[in-house]
Amino acid sequence: MHLAEFNISKLLAPLESPQLRDFVANVDHVNSSAEHNDGLIGRSKDDTRDPVTVISPRPNDNIYTLRVWQSPEQLEHSGWNIVCRKINQRRQKWFRHVKSHCLVKWWVDEGSWPTVAEAKSRLGQFDANGNYDHAFGWSHLPLVQRWQTQGCA
């Protein structure tokens, strides 16, 4: 099994605004770093597998990432060594605070690819039911614990 990860965020301003300049400037670095991580199977835009695009502007100013990883450990390594340092520590400058979850994970069969519609459904299930095998957060993965000590998720 591989690990799917979906993250959705609501922008505080349009992507082309001065307020989001630092965020947009870091996207290529984050994407490139993730692609050079041996554990990344791939990432999507909309319902297609597109290896060069991670964020997709939406009409209601939402952006998302949908990635598949070989293991939780490889996601954790990328998440804390790349994304946490570059993005998550400054997310309050760029993204609206939401009461619901913005990140969900679930297991996928090797060779299968989740759709954005499936990812949004799993995020809704995680909001409604909390951690369970169908949709979960970091706390459902006992072998990865940096989220507890470093507070970026």
C-alpha positions in Angstrom: 0.0 0.0 0.0 1.0 3.6 -0.6 0.0 6.7 1.3 -2.2 9.4 -0.3 -2.1 12.9 1.1 -4.5 15.7 0.4 -4.0 19.3 1.6 -6.4 22.1 0.8 -6.0 25.8 1.9 -8.0 29.0 1.5 -5.9 31.9 0.3 -6.1 35.3 2.0 -5.5 37.0 -1.3 -5.1 36.2 -5.0 -2.0 34.2 -6.0 -0.7 37.2 -7.9 -1.0 39.6 -5.0 2.0 41.1 -3.2 0.8 39.4 0.0 1.4 36.0 -1.5 4.7 36.8 -3.3 6.8 34.8 -0.8 4.5 31.8 -0.9 4.5 31.7 -4.8 8.3 32.2 -4.8 8.7 29.0 -2.7 6.3 26.8 -4.7 8.9 25.8 -7.3 11.5 25.0 -4.7 9.0 22.9 -2.7 7.9 21.1 -5.8 11.4 20.4 -7.0 12.5 19.2 -3.5 9.5 16.8 -3.3 10.2 15.4 -6.7 13.8 14.6 -5.7 12.5 12.7 -2.7 12.7 9.0 -3.5 9.5 8.4 -1.7 7.2 10.5 -3.9 5.2 8.4 -6.3 3.5 11.4 -7.9 1.2 14.4 -7.5 -1.9 15.6 -9.2 -3.7 18.6 -10.6 -7.5 18.2 -11.0 -8.1 14.5 -11.7 -5.0 13.9 -13.8 -1.5 12.9 -12.8 0.6 16.0 -13.6 4.3 15.8 -12.4 4.9 19.5 -12.8 2.0 21.1 -11.0 1.2 21.1 -7.3 -1.1 24.0 -6.7 -4.2 24.7 -8.6 -6.1 28.0 -8.1 -9.8 27.5 -7.6 -12.7 30.0 -8.2 -13.2 30.4 -4.4 -9.5 30.9 -3.8 -8.7 27.4 -2.6 -5.5 25.7 -3.6 -4.7 22.0 -3.0 -2.0 19.4 -3.2 -2.7 15.7 -3.8 0.3 13.4 -3.6 1.0 9.7 -3.2 4.0 8.5 -1.2 5.7 5.2 -0.8 5.5 5.4 3.0 4.5 7.7 5.9 8.2 8.1 6.8 9.0 9.5 3.4 6.1 11.9 3.6 7.2 13.0 7.1 10.7 13.6 5.8 9.5 15.8 3.0 6.9 17.5 5.1 9.2 18.6 7.9 12.5 19.1 6.0 10.9 21.0 3.1 7.3 22.1 3.5 7.3 22.9 7.2 10.3 25.1 7.0 9.3 26.8 3.8 5.5 27.0 4.0 3.8 25.8 7.2 5.7 28.0 9.6 4.4 31.1 7.7 1.0 29.8 6.6 -1.0 32.3 8.7 0.4 35.1 6.5 -1.1 33.4 3.3 -4.0 31.2 4.3 -7.3 31.6 6.1 -7.8 29.8 9.4 -10.4 27.2 9.0 -12.3 25.2 11.7 -12.3 22.0 9.6 -9.3 19.8 8.8 -7.2 20.9 5.8 -5.0 17.8 5.6 -6.1 14.1 5.2 -4.3 10.9 4.5 -5.4 7.4 3.4 -4.0 4.2 2.1 -4.2 3.4 -1.7 -3.3 0.3 -3.5 0.0 0.4 -5.4 -0.6 1.5 -8.9 -3.9 3.1 -8.2 -4.4 6.9 -8.3 -6.9 8.9 -6.2 -9.0 11.6 -7.7 -9.5 15.1 -6.3 -13.2 14.3 -5.8 -12.2 11.2 -3.7 -9.7 13.3 -1.7 -12.3 15.9 -0.9 -14.7 13.2 0.2 -12.1 11.7 2.5 -11.4 15.1 4.0 -15.1 15.5 4.7 -15.2 12.0 6.3 -12.2 12.9 8.4 -14.0 16.1 9.6 -17.1 14.1 10.4 -15.6 11.0 12.0 -12.0 11.8 13.1 -9.2 9.3 12.6 -10.1 5.9 11.2 -8.6 3.7 8.5 -10.5 5.3 5.7 -9.3 8.9 6.4 -6.8 10.1 9.0 -4.3 12.6 10.2 -0.7 12.3 11.5 -1.8 10.9 14.8 -3.1 7.7 13.1 0.5 6.9 11.9 2.4 5.7 15.0 5.8 5.4 13.3 5.9 9.1 12.5 6.0 11.5 15.4 7.6 14.8 14.4 4.1 16.4 14.1 3.9 16.1 18.0 7.2 17.8 18.7 7.6 20.3 15.9 4.0 21.6 15.6 3.9 22.4 11.9 0.9 20.3 11.0 
